[in-house]
Amino acid sequence: MERFQIFLKMTYPAPKQEIQILSVLCPEEDFCKNLVSFANSIRKTKAEGGSRYSITTRRLVQVIKNHTIFNDRRLALELALARFPEIDANGMMKLYEGIDPSIASSSM
């Protein structure tokens, strides 16, 4: 017995649309752009078979909400990446550090 009657496959929003979604919650346009760039890099890596994980728009919204609470980009991202295995989360964090130079380079 299926829990849901239908299954909808959805793609990720275009980068411009995803930035607009995040901008509703965060006035820092550079942060939104950096997060979308980060997510698209992870998604491309997954599509090419280089990762088991992807970053969803929902996860980016979680980062923005964490940032609203803690006012710390690094911590906001670390908390959102905590659901992934540590080795994968560390790799994702290093990728983000290369995209957003404003975060400190302390380790996770």
C-alpha positions in Angstrom: 0.0 0.0 0.0 1.4 3.4 -1.0 1.4 6.3 1.4 0.9 8.8 -1.4 -1.3 8.4 -4.4 1.0 10.2 -6.8 4.7 10.9 -7.1 5.9 14.2 -8.4 9.5 14.6 -9.5 10.6 18.2 -9.1 13.8 19.8 -10.2 15.7 22.6 -8.4 14.7 26.2 -9.1 16.9 28.1 -11.5 19.7 30.0 -9.6 18.0 33.3 -10.0 14.7 31.9 -8.6 16.5 30.2 -5.7 18.2 33.5 -4.8 14.8 35.2 -4.8 13.4 32.5 -2.5 16.2 33.0 -0.1 16.1 36.8 -0.3 12.6 36.7 1.2 14.2 35.5 4.4 17.7 37.2 4.2 18.5 40.7 3.1 22.2 39.8 2.5 22.2 39.2 -1.2 25.8 38.0 -1.3 25.0 35.3 1.3 22.1 34.1 -0.8 24.2 34.1 -4.0 27.0 32.2 -2.2 24.6 29.6 -0.8 23.0 29.0 -4.2 26.5 28.7 -5.8 27.5 26.2 -3.1 24.3 24.1 -3.5 24.7 24.0 -7.3 28.3 22.9 -7.0 27.2 20.1 -4.7 24.3 19.1 -7.0 26.6 19.0 -10.0 29.1 16.8 -8.1 26.2 14.5 -7.2 25.0 14.3 -10.8 28.5 13.4 -11.9 28.6 10.6 -9.3 31.1 12.3 -7.0 28.8 12.6 -4.0 25.9 10.7 -2.4 24.3 13.8 -1.1 22.7 17.0 -2.4 21.8 20.3 -1.0 18.1 21.2 -1.4 16.4 24.5 -1.4 14.8 23.6 1.9 18.3 23.0 3.4 19.4 26.5 2.2 16.3 28.0 3.9 17.4 26.2 7.0 20.8 27.8 6.7 19.2 31.2 6.4 17.0 30.6 9.4 20.0 29.4 11.4 21.8 32.6 10.4 18.8 34.7 11.5 19.1 33.1 15.0 22.8 33.0 15.4 24.0 35.8 13.1 27.0 33.6 12.2 27.3 32.2 8.6 29.7 29.5 9.6 27.6 28.2 12.5 24.4 28.4 10.4 26.0 26.2 7.7 27.6 23.8 10.2 24.3 23.2 11.9 22.5 22.6 8.6 25.2 20.2 7.4 25.2 18.2 10.7 22.7 15.7 9.3 25.4 14.5 6.8 28.2 12.1 7.8 31.1 14.1 9.2 33.5 13.5 6.4 30.9 14.7 3.8 29.9 17.7 6.0 33.6 18.7 6.3 34.1 18.4 2.5 31.0 20.6 2.0 32.2 23.1 4.5 35.6 23.3 2.7 33.8 23.9 -0.6 31.8 26.7 1.0 34.9 28.3 2.5 36.2 28.6 -1.1 33.0 30.4 -2.2 32.5 32.7 0.8 35.7 34.3 2.0 33.9 36.1 4.8 33.7 33.1 7.0 36.6 32.2 9.3 38.6 29.2 8.4 38.4 27.5 11.7 37.6 23.8 11.5 34.2 22.2 12.0 
